[in-house]
C-alpha cells in the first residue's frame, strides 16, 4: 500500500555500508514505532566489514519531483581522519509517509516491511480494518516518527518471507452436518490469536466459542472446530496472530454444498386446470455459494426459464406455456463441478373432468382453481419471506388462508442472532446494535410469524449474552425495555394466541430472555431506573462490605414492595466484587403465560394480579439464585398462592410452582406477604373458592375405589352362579351382556387408577402415561356400554316388527362399547401429548386444566343425556302400550328391568359427572368436590345393587341356588311363559306379513 505524496516526505532507509575490518557501526535500537527521529550513523571508529544499518531521515520534496530528487547522490557527514572510509552500497525504501490537511501523517509500509505489533496496538490504521490483521499503514501524530521493519526472511531462502506457522484443514469441501477442523501449527510463541470468517459479501466476522464453534489450544497448536456445518459457514477462514514482534495472517477457503432443504420451491406442489389457466410458473431459489451452482429445469420443452439474481440467492423461474396432458413432475437441477447434482422436484397434477375442485377465488387473493385435497400456495408480498397457503377441502370448499410470511428485516435480525449464539460475531457489539434495530422493527409486526421472529431474536440475544458474560450499556437496555413494553401491549391481539399455538413456550421464553438481559447491565451504569406502562425496572449497586437490607418498591396498583434481608446478602461479600440488584415488573405478561400449574396447584383455575415481579442478584459476574425475598402484593381478595415461574415444567413450556414459597399475613396491615427461598420471576395466584385438602379427597377416593372393586368382584361372582337362568331370552341376554361388560371395564379401570397412584407422576414416566391412557379408555368404555344398553332398549321398543338377530346386535354393541372409546382415547393422546398437555403434574390422569379433560367429560355427559332421552321414550311406551304392538309377558318384564336399572344409574352417573364438570369450572363451594369423589368412587357399588341384585330373575335364581325349598313349578312356569311369548310374537309377525 502506498500513500499519496505530499510536500513533506518521511523516508526510513536501510543502508548497507562497507568498511574496513573491525570497524563497528552502531545500529539504533528501534523505538515503539520502528525507529527514533534524527538518528545518525556513528562513523567514529572501526572499519573493514559490511553491515546493515538503519537511519531515519526527513526530506522535504515537492509532490512532482520527489522521486527524481531521491535518485541523486546522498551525502553523509564526513568521517574523521582517524576513522576508516565508509562506502554506501545500496538504498532501500521501507516507509512512505504523507501529511494530511488535519496535520496527521499516514505512513505505509512497502513490500517486505511491516509495522511491528507494538506500533500496531498503539496507533490507528489509515483505513479501519477488523482488529488484529497485519497493519500496513498507521496514522502518526506530527511529533511522532517511525519506520516499518524488515520481515524475517525464510531459511534457507532469504529472499522469501518466513511466516511462523501453517494453517491446514481436514477438507476444503465440507459436507452439510460434518465437523470442520482448522489447525494452526506455529514454530514460535504466539499471542493475540483470533479467527475470522469472510463470506462472499460483507466484512470479516470474528469467531468465538458458541453452540457450534469451539477452540482448543496446545503447545504450538490451535484447533478451530465447527460442528453441524452448513452453507452459512462457508467462506474464507483467516487466523490472525502475533509472533516474532509482527502480526501475521493465514487463510483457507471452505466450501459447503447445498442440501435440498436449502432450496426454496414455490410451489412445492401444484394442481392446475388446463381450461382455466393453460400456463403456470414454477420457481426454484438457492442461496449464492462459492461452489457456483448452475440451475436448470427438466422437462423444459414448451417452457421458458429465466434467472433472477437477488442479494443473497438466485432464483430460476420456469414459465410453462402449455398445460401438460397428464400429471408431470418438474425437476430443478442444481449442478456444481465435481458434485452430485442436487435435484428438487415439484409435482404438477392436472385437474381432469369430473374431479372435485375449489373454484378460482380472487376476492381473498389470487387463488387459482385447485383440486380437492390439495394445498394452493402463493408468494408473500414485497419485503416478506415465506409462503401463503390455502387448503382445498375434500368437498371442494376453500379453507382459511394460512399466512406464514415473515418480514424480511425481522427474519434477518433473527438469523443474525442465531449465528451470534452459534459463534459468529462479537456479542459486545452485536447485541446493542440488534436491540436498537429490533425496537425500530417492532412497529411492523403484523402476523404470528413476525411476532415469533421478534421473540426469537430477543431469546437468542439473551442466550448469547448469558454464554459469553457480555455486559450491556444503558442505551441497549432501554431499547430492550421499550421493545418489551410494545410487545406486552399486544396481549389482546390474536397474534399472541396464534403464535402460542405454534410455539407454546413463546411467552415463557420472553420472560427468561428479558430477565437475563436486564441483569446484564454493566456496573458503571448503576443505579438505573426506568418506567413505562408495562415495564418498570430499578437497579442498585451495593458495596462489597456487608450491606443493609435491600428494599425496592414499584408504583403499581396496589403498590408492590420487595425486601431481601441482610442475612441473605451476607454470603455475597467475597472481597471487592460489586453486587448488583435488579428488580423488574412486567405487566400483562402473567396473562400471556400458559395456565400451567405444578404440583399442588392443579385443583383449580386461578386469577393473576396482572404482573410478574423478577428479582435477580449479580455478584462477581455470576447470578445468585439463593436467598430469601419477602414480597408484598398489597390487599388481594380470595385465597392466595405465592408462586414462581418454573421454566422447566411441562416439557420446557414452563408453569407456575409454589415450591419454596409460602403465604404470610403482614403484621401492620391486612395485606398478604409472600416469602420465597430463591430468586426468580414471582407472582400470586388468586382463587376465590378454596379447594379442599387433597389428602382428604385422596383418602375418600381410595376407600371408595376399594369398595367399588369389591362390589364388582361380587357382581362377577353372582353372574357366575345365575348366568344360565337369567339369559333365557334375547332381551335378557343382551341386557346382562352389556352389564357384564360394564362391570369388566369398570373393574379394570378402578384397578388401574388405584395402581397408578403408586407410580411417579409426570410425562417423563412411560408407565404413568400408559396408566392414564388405559384409565381414559376403560372409563369411557364403561359409559359407552351403558349407552349400548340404552340403545338396545330403544330398539326393542321402537322396532318391534324389525328385530335384529342376537348376534348382530351384540356385534354392534361391541363396536360401540370398545372401538368408539378407543377412538376418543387415541385421538386425545395424539393431539395433546405432543403439546405437553396430556398428563397432569400430580397424578397419572388427564390434565385437568387443559382441553384433554373434555375428551372424557364431554362424551360422558352426552351419553348421560342420550340415556335420559331413551328413558323418557321408554317410560311412555311401557306405561301406554298400544294394542297392535309392544312387548308382552316375560319380555316386557325384562325391558322393565333394564328401564329400572337405567332409571337409577343414569341420574347417579349423570349427577356424578355434572359435579365433575363443575369442579373443572371452579364451583363456588367445596361440597361438589366431596360429592363427586364419593359418587365417582362408588360406581361399582351402584352397579352391583341396582343393576344386578335388584333384578327379580337374579333374586329368584339366587334363592333357588341357596334355598333348599324350591317352588315345584317355577322352572316350568318360566319356560312355558317364554314359549308362549315367542309363539305369540311369531304369530303376530306372520299375520303382519
Secondary structure, DSSP 8 states (H G I E B T S, - for coil): ------SEEEEEEEEEEE--TT---------TTSS-TT-----SS--SSEEEEEEEEEEE--TTTHHHHHTS--------TTS---EEEEEEEEEEEEE-TTS-EEEEE-TTEE--HHHHHHS-BSS--STTS--SEEEE-TT-----EE--B-SS-TTSB--SEEEEES-SEE-TT--EEEEEEESS--EEEEEEEE-SSS--EEE-SSSSEEEEEETTEEEEEE-S--GGG-EEEEEEEEETTEEEEEEEEEEE---GGGSEEE-SEEEE-TTT-S-EEEEEEEE--TT--EEEEES-TTEEEEEEE-SSEEEEEEEE-S--SS-EEEEEEEE-TTS--EEEEEEEEE--TT--EE--B-TTS-B--EETT-EEEEE--TTEESEEEEEE-TTS-EEEEEE--EEHHHHHHHHHHHHHHHTBS-HHHHHHHHHHHHHHHGGG--SHHHHHHHHHHHHHHHHHHHHHT--B-HHHHHHHHHHHHHHHTTTTSHHHHHHHHH-TTHHHHHHHHHHHHHTTB-GGG-SEEEE-SSEEEEEEEE-SS----EEEEE--SS-EEEEE-HHHHGGG--SS--EEEEEEEEESHHHHS---B-TT-TTS--EE-SEEEEEEEEETTEEE-EEEEEEE--S--SEEEEEEEETTTTTTT-EEE-TTEEEEE-SSSS-EEEEEEE-SEEEEEEESS----HHHHHHHHHHHHHHHHHHHHHHHHHHHHHHHHH-SSHHHHHHHHHHHHHHHHHHHHHHHHHHHTTS--STT-HHHHHHHHHHHHHHHHHHHHHHHHHHHHHHHHH-TTS---HHHHHHHHHIIIIIHHHHHHHHHHHHHTTTT-SB-SSSSSB-TTSGGGHHHHHHHHHHHHHHHHHHHHHHHHHHS--SSSS--HHHHHHHHHHHHHHHHHHHHHHHHHHHHHHHHTT-SSSHHHHHHHHHHHTHHHHIIIIIIIT-HHHHHHHHHHH-S---TTHHHHHHHHHHHHHHHHHHHHHHH-
